[in-house]
Amino acid sequence: MASKVSYARYGKDNVRVYKVHRNEDGTQDVCEMTITVLLEGDVETSYTEADNSVVVATDTMKNTVYILAKQNPVIPPEFFAATIGTHFIETYKHIHAAHVKIVTHRWTRMVIDGKPHPHSFLRDGAETRNVEAVIKEGQGITIRSAIQDLLVLKSTGSMFYGFHRDEYTTLKETHDRILSTSVDAHWQWKLFSSLDAVKESIPKFDDAFEKARGITIKLFAEQESPSVQNTMYLMCDQILAAVPDVESVDYSLPNKHYFEIDLSWHKGLKNTGKDAEVYAPQSNPNGLIQCTVTRAEKEEKEAK
């Protein structure tokens, strides 16, 4: 049977990197990352003819990441991802695309006796700052930044009513409920023509991350949310307004449910409605709400 390789991509996954920067004032900054590098190019013969001469060993990729981390800044991760990918397509002529993902793990400086400690940190949650960069020979660099696993909850200020009802519906309307979710938010940057173009935008990446995170937290806390759908749309809309170089924003928010427990069977104990204080956190099934928001066509034309 005649066949061909229609898709081929390979690389090194879960490359763990920790870098420390020692400042002149005696303080230290740290960064811990998990990195994935996947390459595409003229590698079909490694699959069809067992020709390993076209294979850049994944161990070589791992070593390259370590060396580039030593030689280059790793913050912001958008620039480091672009640096890694550009290295591979410029170094190996048969490699035409590199896909680099960086997950930056959260280390927050400790505050001791009211003062930031110079070199001690704590992991205050599972939240990560993620970047996915695709570097294609002659086609530029695409970058997608993200906040992931930011767990948030508010005990009131959320409602859900007026939804469609039919013979399959049992859900009751509510004007006051607990709202909790694990934030997965991404924003897609405009195409960068080269690594130099990414370098020119270095100050924008950290600023965008702080704005996106701040908007997410502030709107979640302050809005009297009529639905997760409306809340996430407003988050997307505000990030687009705050970061002009971003083309689109998307959120994926699982609805982490907390159900009232009817305790009336025990001596008439009231624990529902306005009397509810004790709830049962639910693991599954759960709602999952997603959306992508882009700039309106008119705004895009005016920008040009």
Order of alpha helices (4+ residues) and beta strands (2+ residues): beta-beta-alpha-alpha-alpha-beta-beta-beta-beta-beta-beta-alpha-alpha-alpha-beta-beta-beta-beta-alpha
